[in-house]
Amino acid sequence: MTFDSRLLLADETARNPYPVFARMRDEDPVYWDEATNSWYITSYALVTTLLKDTTLSACPGDYIGEQSPADLPVVKQAEAFFNSWMVFSDPPQQTRLRETVAPAFPRRTAEAWSAYTRELATGFLARIGPGDRDLHNDFSLPLATRLTCAVLGVPAQDDARVRQWSTDLISFLSTPIADPQRAAVTMRAVEELRSYLQHVVVPALRAATDERLMALEGMADLDEESALALFTQLLTGGVDPVASSLTTTLGLMAGWKPDRLKAVALEPDVTESVVEEALRFDPPFHFVPRTTTTPVRIGDHTVGVGQRVVLVVAAANRDPEQYENPDEFRPGRPGPVHLSFGLGKHYCLGAMLARVILRESLRCAAEWMLESGTRASHGERLPAFGVTTWSRMMVSV
C-alpha cells in the first residue's frame, strides 16, 4: 500500500480529514497504522457489518501509547474512567446503564423539547446584531449547551462551567494517542463533575416535577460511579456534537438563495432532509472504536485477538459506492442511512433528541437568515483527531 501514514496524523488532516479518509478507502478500506496501534475501516459495507458484529467489544482498546513512568498513572486513570461509559461498555454493564436512562429518550420526550428549542433559538438569534458575526459562539454553542444542560437537569446559571467540563473531557478523546497533560485536565474535571452531580444534579432530578426530567430519576438512584459515567457521557454527547452539526449546516446555508432558505423554514420534510444530510456530510464523531475478542476476517485481512479496530463512520458516510458525488451536500439524496449514530446495540440513545434540536434550530435560523439578509460564511475548525470541532463560523449580517 502506498498511503503515507504520516498524513493521518497531519495537522491539515485534523482540520479536514476527508481527503485522507478517501485515499485510505480507495487504496485499501482495511488499513493498519502502527503509530496509533489501530486498524482503520473506511468502506460503508465493512463499517456497517462491523457495527453489528457482537463479537467485537466496545472497549476502545489500547490507545495509551508510550508514556513515562510519571505520566502513566493519570493516563491510566483517564482510560479507566472513559471505559466505564455506556458507549465503551459491553453487556451486561452497557445494558444496565442503557436501560436506566432509555425512558428519557423516546420520540415523544424528544418532541417535547421542540418548543423550548424554538424559544431558545429565537432568543439567541434576536441578540445577533448587524456586521460580521460568529454563529458558532453566538448561537450554536450556547444553544446546544443550554439544551443539553436542561435535558440533564442543570440550571442555566451553571451552563458555562458545565460546558468547560465537557470540553475538558472531549479534549482527551480527540488525540490519536493519549496525552498526559490532557489526562490531568480531564481527571480534574471528572472530580469536579462528581461533586457537582451529587450536590446539584441528583437532588434536582429527585425533586423534578417536569415529566421530561422525571424519566432520568433512575440515574440518580445508581451508584456514584455509574451515575457519573452516564451523566458525563450524556453531557459530552450533547454539547459539542449538536453545536458542531448545527454550525456545519449554518455555514452551508449562509450561501443559499432565499427560496431554498424558505423551504427549510416552512417545509418539515425539507428541514429533516437537511438535518440528515448534515449528519452524513460531516458527523460530529468520526470514529467508533472496537476491540477484537476473536480472530476476525475483515476484507482481505485477518485481524487477531485483542486488536484495536477503528470504524471510520465519517469515511463510510462518503463512500462513492453508496452515495453519488458524496463530497457534495445534497439534502434528500438517495442512498442508505448514514452511520453517524451507529447501528446495533450501541445505536446512539440521544439520536432522536439531536434530530429534534437540529430541526427546530435550523427552521429558526433559516427564518432569521431570510429576514437579516445573511451573506457569505467563513468557518474555522479546531484541529482535532476523530471529531468535528469548530472555532468559529463568521457571517455578514
Residue, then its C-alpha position, 0 to 999 in steps of 0.5 A: m500500500t502506498f498511503d503515507s501514514r504520516l498524513l493521518l496524523a497531519d495537522e491539515t488532516a485534523r482540520n479536514p480529514y476527508p481527503v485522507f479518509a478517501r485515499m485510505r478507502d480507495e487504496d485499501p478500506v482495511y488499513w493498519d497504522e502502527a503509530t496509533n496501534s489501530w486498524y482503520i475501516t473506511s468502506y460503508a459495507l465493512v463499517t456497517t457489518l462491523l457495527k453489528d458484529t457482537t463479537l467485537s467489544a466496545c472497549p476502545g482498546d489500547y490507545i495509551g501509547e508510550q508514556s513515562p513512568a510519571d505520566l502513566p498513572v493519570v493516563k491510566q486513570a483517564e482510560a479507566f474512567f472513559n471505559s466505564w461509559m455506556v458507549f465503551s461498555d459491553p453487556p451486561q454493564q452497557t445494558r444496565l446503564r442503557e436501560t436506566v436512562a432509555p425512558a428519557f429518550p423516546r420520540r415523544t420526550a424528544e418532541a417535547w423539547s421542540a418548543y423550548t428549542r424554538e424559544l431558545a433559538t429565537g432568543f439567541l438569534a434576536r441578540i445577533g446584531p448587524g456586521d460580521r458575526d460568529l454563529h458558532n459562539d453566538f448561537s450554536l454553542p450556547l444553544a446546544t449547551r443550554l439544551t443539553c444542560a436542561v435535558l440533564g437537569v442543570p440550571a442555566q446559571d451553571d451552563a458555562r462551567v458545565r460546558q468547560w467540563s465537557t470540553d475538558l473531557i472531549s479534549f482527551l478523546s480527540t488525540p490519536i494517542a493519549d496525552p498526559q497533560r490532557a489526562a490531568v485536565t480531564m481527571r480534574a474535571v471528572e472530580e469536579l463533575r462528581s461533586y457537582l452531580q451529587h450536590v446539584v444534579v441528583p437532588a434536582l432530578r429527585a425533586a423534578t416535577d417536569e415529566r421530561l426530567m422525571a424519566l432520568e430519576g433512575m440515574a440518580d438512584l445508581d451508584e456514584e460511579s455509574a451515575l457519573a459515567l452516564f451523566t458525563q457521557l450524556l453531557t459530552g454527547g450533547v454539547d459539542p456534537v449538536a453545536s458542531s452539526l448545527t454550525t456545519t449546516l449554518g455555514l452551508m446555508a449562509g450561501w443559499k438563495p432565499d427560496r431554498l432558505k424558505a423551504v427549510a423554514l416552512e417545509p418539515d420534510v425539507t428541514e429533516s432532509v437537511v438535518e440528515e444530510a448534515l449528519r452524513f456530510d460531516p458527523p460530529f464523531h468520526f470514529v467508533p472504536r472496537t476491540t477484537t475478542t476473536p480472530v476476525r476476517i475483515g476484507d482481505h485481512t485477518v485481524g487477531v485477538g485483542q486488536r484495536v479496530v477503528l470504524v471510520v463512520a465519517a469515511a463510510n458516510r462518503d463512500p462513492e459506492q453508496y452515495e453519488n458525488p458524496d463530497e457534495f451536500r445534497p439534502g434528500r439524496p438517495g442512498p442508505v442511512h448514514l452511520s453517524f449514530g451507529l447501528g446495533k446495540h450501541y445505536c446512539l440513545g440521544a439520536m432522536l433528541a439531536r434530530v429534534i434540536l437540529r430541526e427546530s434550530l435550523r427552521c429558526a435560523a433559516e427564518w432569521m437568515l431570510e429576514s437579516g439578509t445573511r451573506a457569505s460564511h467563513g468557518e474555522r475548525l479546531p484541529a482535532f483527531g476523530v471529531t468535528t470541532w469548530s472555532r468559529m463560523m463568521v457571517s455578514v449580517 
